[in-house]
């Protein structure tokens, strides 16, 4: 019960708003928890919302190649920014490709 108590007291939207760096929200297009994804995206100072086609809540299991590519892209952004370079795109909502 201690974990549930801690999570229930956490203000995820405030935490996202307080973080100044890039945040990638990766959701499966079939995930029923997506109902509030726009609230989470809007709370981010610099957010990117990625919806992965044909994936449910467990994106990494449903679409492992897409998920791995997205995580690698996020790592590239962090690496480029650490060197003062641009990623070449503005933050925002993006799709994960695939058909």
Secondary structure, DSSP 8 states (H G I E B T S, - for coil): -HHHHHHHH--HHHHHHH--SEEEEEEETT-GGGGGHHHHHHH-SEEEEEEETT--S-HHHHSHHHHHHHHHHHHHHHHHHHTT---SS-SSEEE----
